[in-house]
């Protein structure tokens, strides 16, 4: 019960800070440093969310059902394999027509890896939607 109150007040504090930063950004007309501050806050919030989902999810899963750790391990290995495939498929070629600051080969390879991951996951999502609809159509006819 006490832990729930702590979580509740932490969430309220994070929302108040977020709203305060948003109002501050509007009052400064989103000038140079305000945008950076808002982006850093966004990164912090995303990191906190990922931490809560992954680490706390693992802890709760291990407490409630220790066998679920095997399933989570398999999923993590699958995600790592998917990232490796996307990395191996990435060419790392420079952008055509780009005249800005020169970019390192590692940055180009990472950018292509992220694009490949986006394509793979997007294609998998579309395939899952189509397969799901087909399965529901077949199941409803039986």
Protein Blocks (a to p, Z undefined) as FASTA:
>chain_A
ZZmmmmmmmmmmmmmmmmmmmmmmmmnoopaklmmmmmmmmmmmmmmmmmmmmmmmmmmm
mmmmmmlmmmmmmmmmmmmmmmmmmmmmpnoiacehiabdcddfklmmmmmmmmmmmmmm
mmmmmmmmmmmmmmmmmmmmZZ
